[in-house]
């Protein structure tokens, strides 16, 4: 990979490779918009950004013609066979897409170069796209991968071989209550908090798509020019320091939920369902906000149980419900007994969690949602599903003490009633709000003035602007 050289001309063309699924895509584009503005301030010449993703995601992201400046989208093949129908398996489009890589991205890179008349001098990518490092090496340009989850889940990927060695046999890896105390700072973390792919050995004959992706990623990230993360140093300083020691450069440049306001033209807040006005009709810290993200969906009996718990506690709620309400679920969520709540197909989550009337967040515990809750100072009630969500939940519950886990891992009426009362009515909830208030203050300090995230972002701009033109 090309070394940094502060005495050379800045680059003029940066390509961005996106993983167009779930909550990965928007944060990457928000980073690019902010990076574009930072580069423009530091470089007199026009620097162009080419954003590579599937046509479907690009159409959604760039539907508005305003606010993107010198960022231009380019479509990559999604790998989906013509005429093939969706099976309902949410992983099928991901598998098809990954099978088309890296060829689809290489083709789009060439198209972007021809269209803009400039060779690409730097590659920014989602960290999942580990092969970007190989493309960068072939082109002798820097690679800047962005890890979309938390610092602890990143360290788990880098330490996966060590974890498997310590846990030993398959039987050892199945001991779910065993702690990872052999890793510094992991005494509160258990085997059951890890995603399944971490526990699959690289010698297994048939690695799953994600197991293979994480394995390759763990091998390649230490070679990156710098690894970027949507986080801030003081949320997990011990782990952040370990990552700084293991990677060539590790830059905390979040939380993005706070840095978005630093973009040159922040995107307008869309609230077509009237969520914020509805929240303003309620008392301070009186409303439960419910959202399980863009992909995860609780089982139907869990949704019914949550509705029953809300009915019993009479706690006002705003529920961002992805999907179609049918039969008994429609009756439970929309009948007259639950008119003290509001069910919408989409809510402006960042703004909702900043609203003074929101007192708890019932969530799948994805990293973006955790950071948004921290930025808003709202305790969490966690129902994790997969990936890093269980690890995030353990941090929320056992390390930071800013939320609770649903009992038994599944939502029941009795368990949710208990959790809602703990957060809204008990002294325990008051203590959670105090602790998350401390993290909220640290998060704001990180992105303002000379905070750690502000410094790391400036270091990122320096890397880009001092990279040689190709």
C-alpha positions in Angstrom: 0.0 0.0 0.0 1.3 3.5 -0.8 3.0 5.2 2.1 1.8 8.5 3.4 3.9 11.4 2.1 3.1 14.9 3.4 5.2 16.5 0.6 3.2 15.2 -2.3 0.1 16.5 -4.1 -3.3 15.6 -2.7 -5.4 13.1 -4.5 -8.3 14.3 -6.6 -10.5 11.1 -6.8 -11.7 8.9 -3.9 -13.8 5.8 -4.4 -16.2 4.5 -1.8 -17.3 0.8 -1.8 -20.6 0.2 0.1 -22.2 -2.9 1.6 -25.8 -2.1 0.6 -27.7 -3.9 3.3 -29.4 -3.1 6.7 -27.9 -0.2 8.6 -24.6 -0.2 6.8 -25.3 2.1 3.9 -26.5 5.4 5.3 -23.7 5.9 7.8 -21.1 5.4 5.1 -22.7 8.0 2.9 -23.0 10.4 5.9 -19.2 9.9 6.5 -18.4 10.6 2.8 -20.5 13.8 2.8 -18.6 15.1 5.9 -15.3 13.9 4.5 -16.0 15.6 1.3 -16.5 18.9 3.1 -13.4 18.4 5.2 -11.2 17.7 2.2 -12.6 20.7 0.4 -11.5 22.9 3.2 -8.0 21.5 3.2 -7.5 21.2 -0.6 -7.8 24.0 -3.1 -8.4 21.6 -6.1 -11.7 19.9 -6.7 -11.7 16.4 -5.1 -14.3 14.0 -6.4 -16.0 11.2 -4.6 -17.4 8.2 -6.4 -19.9 6.2 -4.3 -20.3 2.5 -5.5 -23.3 0.6 -4.5 -26.2 -1.3 -6.1 -28.7 0.5 -8.2 -31.5 -0.1 -5.7 -29.6 1.5 -2.8 -28.3 4.3 -4.9 -31.8 5.2 -6.0 -32.9 5.4 -2.4 -29.9 7.3 -1.1 -29.6 9.8 -3.9 -33.3 10.4 -4.6 -32.8 14.0 -3.6 -30.5 16.0 -5.8 -29.4 18.3 -3.0 -26.7 18.0 -0.3 -24.3 15.6 -2.1 -21.9 18.1 -3.6 -19.1 16.3 -5.4 -20.3 12.8 -4.4 -21.6 10.9 -7.4 -23.2 7.4 -7.3 -22.1 4.5 -9.5 -24.1 1.2 -9.7 -22.5 -2.2 -9.1 -24.1 -5.5 -10.1 -26.2 -6.9 -7.2 -25.5 -10.5 -8.4 -29.2 -11.3 -8.6 -30.0 -13.7 -11.5 -32.4 -12.2 -14.0 -35.9 -13.6 -13.6 -35.2 -15.2 -10.2 -37.8 -14.5 -7.5 -37.2 -13.7 -3.9 -37.5 -16.7 -1.6 -38.2 -14.7 1.6 -34.8 -15.6 3.0 -33.3 -12.2 4.0 -29.8 -13.6 3.6 -30.3 -14.6 -0.1 -29.7 -11.1 -1.6 -26.6 -10.7 0.6 -25.2 -14.1 -0.6 -25.9 -13.2 -4.3 -24.2 -9.8 -3.9 -21.1 -11.2 -2.2 -20.7 -13.8 -4.9 -20.6 -11.0 -7.5 -17.7 -9.4 -5.6 -15.0 -8.2 -6.2 -15.6 -8.2 -10.0 -18.6 -6.0 -9.8 -16.7 -3.3 -7.9 -13.7 -3.5 -10.1 -15.9 -2.9 -13.1 -17.5 0.1 -11.4 -14.2 1.5 -10.4 -13.1 1.6 -14.0 -16.4 3.2 -15.0 -15.9 5.9 -12.4 -12.4 6.6 -13.6 -13.4 6.9 -17.2 -16.5 9.0 -16.4 -14.6 11.5 -14.2 -11.4 11.5 -16.1 -9.3 10.8 -13.0 -7.5 7.8 -11.6 -8.6 6.8 -8.2 -6.1 7.6 -5.5 -7.8 6.2 -2.3 -10.4 3.6 -1.4 -12.9 4.0 1.4 -15.0 0.9 2.1 -17.3 -0.9 4.5 -15.0 -3.1 6.5 -17.1 -6.2 5.5 -15.7 -5.7 2.0 -12.2 -7.1 3.0 -11.2 -7.6 -0.6 -11.0 -3.8 -1.0 -7.6 -4.1 0.7 -6.4 -6.3 -2.1 -7.7 -3.9 -4.7 -6.0 -1.0 -3.0 -2.7 -3.0 -2.9 -3.0 -3.8 -6.6 -3.4 -0.1 -7.3 -0.9 1.1 -4.7 -3.4 3.4 -3.0 -4.5 3.7 0.6 -7.4 1.6 2.0 -9.7 3.2 4.7 -12.3 0.6 5.9 -15.1 1.7 8.1 -16.3 -0.7 10.9 -20.0 -0.2 11.4 -20.3 -1.8 14.8 -18.7 -1.2 18.2 -15.0 -1.3 19.2 -15.5 -4.5 21.3 -17.1 -6.4 18.4 -14.2 -5.4 16.2 -11.6 -6.6 18.7 -13.5 -9.9 18.9 -13.0 -10.3 15.2 -9.3 -9.6 15.4 -8.9 -12.0 18.4 -11.2 -14.7 17.0 -8.3 -17.3 16.6 -7.2 -16.6 20.2 -10.8 -17.0 21.4 -11.2 -20.3 19.6 -7.9 -21.6 21.0 -8.9 -20.8 24.6 -12.3 -22.2 24.3 -10.9 -25.4 22.8 -13.2 -28.1 21.5 -16.7 -27.8 20.2 -17.9 -28.7 23.6 -15.9 -25.9 25.1 -17.4 -23.4 22.7 -20.9 -24.6 23.6 -20.4 -23.6 27.2 -22.4 -20.5 26.9 -22.0 -19.2 30.4 -18.2 -19.3 30.2 -16.6 -15.8 30.4 -13.9 -14.5 28.2 -11.7 -13.5 31.1 -8.6 -14.6 29.2 -9.0 -11.4 27.1 -8.2 -8.1 28.9 -11.4 -6.2 29.6 -13.7 -9.1 28.8 -14.5 -10.4 32.3 -18.2 -9.4 31.9 -18.5 -11.0 28.5 -19.7 -14.6 28.0 -19.5 -17.1 25.1 -23.3 -16.6 24.6 -22.7 -13.0 23.7 -20.5 -13.8 20.7 -21.9 -14.2 17.2 -21.9 -17.8 16.0 -19.4 -17.1 13.2 -16.6 -16.2 15.7 -16.9 -19.8 17.1 -16.5 -21.5 13.7 -12.9 -22.5 13.1 -11.2 -21.5 9.9 -10.3 -25.2 9.3 -14.0 -26.1 9.0 -14.6 -27.5 5.5 -17.6 -25.3 4.7 -17.5 -21.8 6.3 -20.7 -19.9 6.1 -20.8 -16.7 4.1 -20.3 -14.5 7.2 -17.8 -16.8 8.9 -15.6 -16.6 5.8 -16.1 -12.9 5.5 -15.2 -12.3 9.1 -12.2 -14.6 8.8 -10.8 -12.7 5.8 -11.6 -9.4 7.3 -9.7 -10.2 10.5 -6.7 -11.1 8.4 -6.8 -7.9 6.2 -7.8 -5.1 8.5 -4.4 -4.9 10.3 -3.0 -4.1 6.8 -5.3 -1.1 6.2 -3.9 2.4 6.2 -6.4 3.3 8.9 -9.5 1.6 10.3 -12.4 4.0 11.0 -15.2 3.4 13.5 -18.5 5.0 14.3 -17.7 5.4 18.0 -15.9 7.6 20.5 -12.8 6.7 22.6 -14.3 7.2 26.1 -17.2 4.9 25.6 -14.8 1.9 25.9 -11.3 3.3 26.4 -9.5 0.1 27.3 -10.7 -1.7 24.2 -10.0 1.4 22.1 -6.4 1.4 23.3 -6.0 -2.3 22.5 -7.3 -1.6 18.9 -4.8 1.3 18.5 -2.0 -1.2 19.4 -3.2 -3.9 17.0 -3.9 -1.7 13.9 -1.7 0.6 11.9 -4.0 3.5 12.7 -7.4 3.3 14.5 -9.6 6.4 14.3 -12.8 7.0 16.4 -14.8 9.4 14.3 -18.3 9.1 15.9 -21.0 9.0 17.0 -22.3 9.7 13.5 -25.6 10.6 15.1 -23.9 13.7 16.4 -21.4 14.4 13.6 -24.2 14.5 11.0 -25.0 18.0 12.2 -21.4 18.9 11.2 -22.1 18.2 7.5 -22.1 21.2 5.3 -25.8 20.8 4.4 -27.4 18.5 7.0 -30.2 16.4 5.5 -33.6 17.7 6.6 -35.5 15.9 9.3 -38.4 13.9 7.7 -41.4 13.3 9.9 -44.2 12.5 7.6 -46.0 10.5 10.3 -46.1 13.3 12.8 -44.0 11.5 15.5 -42.3 14.6 17.0 -45.6 16.6 17.3 -47.2 13.6 19.0 -44.3 13.3 21.4 -44.6 17.0 22.3 -48.0 16.3 23.7 -46.6 14.1 26.5 -44.8 14.7 29.7 -41.0 14.4 30.2 -39.6 10.8 30.1 -43.1 9.3 29.9 -43.0 7.6 26.5 -41.6 4.2 25.5 -40.1 4.2 22.0 -40.2 0.8 20.3 -38.1 -0.1 17.2 -36.3 -3.2 16.2 -34.4 -1.8 13.2 -34.7 -2.3 9.5 -34.1 -6.0 9.4 -34.9 -7.7 12.7 -38.5 -8.8 13.5 -39.7 -10.3 16.8 -41.8 -13.4 16.7 -45.5 -12.8 16.4 -46.2 -13.9 19.9 -43.5 -11.5 21.2 -45.2 -8.6 19.4 -48.5 -9.6 21.0 -46.9 -9.9 24.4 -45.3 -6.5 24.1 -48.6 -5.0 23.1 -50.3 -6.6 26.1 -47.5 -5.3 28.4 -48.0 -1.8 27.1 -51.7 -2.1 27.6 -51.3 -3.2 31.2 -48.8 -0.6 32.2 -50.6 2.2 30.3 -47.3 3.7 29.3 -47.6 5.9 26.2 -45.6 4.4 23.3 -44.4 5.3 19.9 -43.8 2.1 17.9 -41.9 2.2 14.6 -43.3 -1.1 13.1 -41.6 -2.4 10.0 -43.9 -4.8 8.1 -47.6 -5.4 7.8 -50.1 -5.6 10.6 -52.4 -8.5 10.2 -55.1 -10.4 12.1 -54.6 -10.5 15.9 -51.5 -8.2 15.7 -53.5 -5.5 13.9 -56.3 -5.8 16.5 -53.9 -5.6 19.4 -51.8 -2.6 18.2 -54.6 -0.6 16.6 -57.7 -1.2 18.8 -59.2 1.4 21.1 -57.5 0.0 24.2 -54.1 1.1 22.9 -55.0 4.5 21.6 -52.6 6.0 24.1 -49.9 4.9 21.8 -48.9 5.6 18.2 -47.9 3.0 15.6 -46.1 4.2 12.5 -44.2 2.5 9.6 -41.2 4.7 10.1 -40.0 7.3 12.7 -37.0 9.8 12.6 -35.2 7.8 15.3 -32.4 10.2 16.0 -34.8 13.0 16.7 -37.2 10.8 18.6 -34.5 9.7 21.0 -33.4 13.3 21.6 -37.0 14.3 22.5 -37.5 15.0 26.2 -40.7 12.9 26.4 -39.0 9.6 25.6 -38.0 7.7 28.7 -37.1 4.2 27.4 -36.0 2.6 24.1 -37.2 -1.0 23.4 -34.6 -2.1 20.8 -32.8 -4.9 19.0 -29.6 -3.3 20.3 -27.8 -2.7 17.0 -24.8 -0.5 17.4 -26.3 2.5 15.6 -29.3 2.3 17.9 -27.1 2.1 21.0 -25.2 5.2 20.0 -28.4 7.1 19.2 -29.8 6.1 22.6 -26.6 7.3 24.3 -26.7 10.6 22.4 -30.3 11.1 23.5 -29.7 9.9 27.1 -32.4 7.2 26.9 -32.1 3.9 28.8 -32.5 0.7 26.7 -34.7 -2.4 27.0 -32.8 -4.9 24.9 -34.1 -7.8 22.8 -31.1 -8.8 20.6 -31.4 -11.1 17.6 -28.0 -11.8 15.9 -24.6 -10.5 15.0 -23.1 -8.0 17.5 -26.5 -7.3 19.1 -26.0 -9.7 22.0 -22.5 -8.3 22.7 -23.9 -4.8 22.6 -26.7 -5.9 25.0 -24.1 -7.2 27.5 -22.3 -3.9 27.4 -25.5 -2.0 28.0 -26.5 -4.2 30.9 -23.3 -5.4 32.6 -20.6 -2.9 31.7 -22.3 0.5 31.3 -25.4 -0.2 33.4 -27.7 1.8 31.1 -30.4 -0.8 30.3 -31.9 -4.2 30.8 -32.2 -7.4 28.9 -35.6 -9.0 28.3 -35.8 -12.1 30.5 -35.0 -15.3 28.8 -34.1 -13.6 25.5 -37.7 -13.5 24.4 -40.4 -10.9 25.0 -43.2 -12.1 27.4 -46.0 -10.0 28.8 -44.9 -10.5 32.4 -41.2 -9.9 31.7 -41.9 -6.7 29.7 -44.2 -5.3 32.3 -41.4 -5.8 34.8 -38.8 -4.2 32.6 -41.0 -1.2 31.8 -41.6 -0.6 35.5 -37.9 -1.0 36.3 -37.0 1.7 33.8 -39.9 4.1 34.3 -40.9 3.7 37.9 -38.1 2.2 40.0 -35.0 3.8 41.4 -33.0 1.5 39.1 -34.3 3.4 36.1 -33.2 6.7 37.7 -29.7 5.3 38.1 -29.6 4.1 34.5 -30.6 7.6 33.3 -27.8 9.1 35.4 -25.2 6.7 34.0 -26.3 7.2 30.4 -26.3 10.9 31.0 -22.6 10.7 31.7 -22.0 8.8 28.5 -24.1 11.4 26.6 -21.9 14.2 27.9 -18.8 12.3 26.9 -20.2 11.6 23.4 -21.0 15.3 22.8 -17.5 16.3 24.1 -15.9 13.9 21.7 -17.3 15.5 18.6 -17.0 19.1 19.7 -14.0 21.4 19.7 -10.8 19.5 20.3 -12.5 16.2 21.4 -11.0 12.8 20.6 -13.4 12.2 17.7 -12.8 15.6 16.3 -9.1 15.1 16.4 -9.4 11.6 14.8 -11.5 13.0 12.0 -8.9 15.7 11.3 -6.3 12.9 11.2 -8.5 11.2 8.6 -8.7 14.3 6.5 -5.0 14.7 6.7 -4.4 11.1 5.5 -6.6 11.7 2.5 -5.3 15.2 1.6 -1.7 14.1 1.9 -2.0 11.0 -0.2 -0.1 11.1 -3.5 -2.0 11.5 -6.7 -2.0 8.4 -8.9 
